[in-house]
Amino acid sequence: MRVEGKCIGDCSKCQLLANGEVDMIPCILDQIFIRTRKIEKENAFIRRSLDSMMQDRNTIQLAGLSDNEDKTD
């Protein structure tokens, strides 16, 4: 059974669990899946940021090479 709302993350203090409204295992699995999705989103953001930084860095290096070639001519 999935329960709408925010999990407090501490099963020992969970009133829904104490009242028998949820089972511990599905609740813990939901926590793991939610945390995993959050981490995957954060990792994707970091990956995109690093890719963008590397592209900018490569562009700057190429521009520097072009400037050096102009000076030698």
C-alpha positions as CSV (number, residue, x, y, z in Angstrom):
1,M,0.0,0.0,0.0
2,R,1.4,3.4,-1.0
3,V,0.7,6.3,1.3
4,E,0.6,9.8,0.0
5,G,2.6,12.3,1.9
6,K,6.1,12.8,3.2
7,C,7.9,10.0,4.9
8,I,9.6,11.1,8.2
9,G,12.4,8.6,7.5
10,D,12.3,7.1,11.0
11,C,10.1,4.0,11.1
12,S,10.3,3.9,14.9
13,K,8.4,7.3,15.0
14,C,6.0,6.6,12.1
15,Q,2.4,6.8,13.3
16,L,1.1,5.2,10.1
17,L,3.3,2.1,10.8
18,A,2.2,2.1,14.4
19,N,-1.4,2.2,13.4
20,G,-0.9,-0.7,11.0
21,E,-1.8,1.5,8.0
22,V,1.4,0.7,6.2
23,D,3.8,-2.2,6.1
24,M,7.5,-1.5,6.9
25,I,9.1,-3.2,3.9
26,P,7.1,-1.3,1.1
27,C,7.6,1.9,3.1
28,I,11.4,1.4,3.2
29,L,11.4,0.4,-0.5
30,D,9.6,3.6,-1.3
31,Q,12.2,5.6,0.6
32,I,15.0,3.9,-1.3
33,F,13.3,4.5,-4.7
34,I,12.6,8.1,-3.9
35,R,16.2,8.7,-2.7
36,T,17.6,6.9,-5.8
37,R,15.6,9.0,-8.2
38,K,16.7,12.1,-6.4
39,I,20.4,11.1,-6.6
40,E,20.0,10.2,-10.3
41,K,18.6,13.6,-11.0
42,E,21.4,15.3,-9.1
43,N,24.0,13.1,-10.9
44,A,22.5,14.0,-14.3
45,F,22.7,17.7,-13.4
46,I,26.3,17.4,-12.3
47,R,27.1,15.4,-15.5
48,R,25.5,18.1,-17.7
49,S,27.4,20.9,-15.8
50,L,30.7,19.1,-16.2
51,D,30.1,18.5,-19.9
52,S,29.3,22.1,-20.4
53,M,32.4,23.2,-18.5
54,M,34.6,20.9,-20.6
55,Q,33.1,22.2,-23.9
56,D,33.7,25.7,-22.8
57,R,37.3,24.8,-21.8
58,N,37.9,23.2,-25.1
59,T,36.5,26.2,-27.0
60,I,38.8,28.5,-25.0
61,Q,41.8,26.3,-25.7
62,L,41.0,26.2,-29.4
63,A,40.6,30.0,-29.4
64,G,44.0,30.3,-27.8
65,L,45.6,28.1,-30.5
66,S,44.0,30.2,-33.1
67,D,45.4,33.4,-31.5
68,N,48.9,31.9,-31.4
69,E,48.7,30.9,-35.1
70,D,47.8,34.4,-36.0
71,K,50.8,35.8,-34.1
72,T,53.3,33.5,-35.9
73,D,52.1,34.5,-39.4
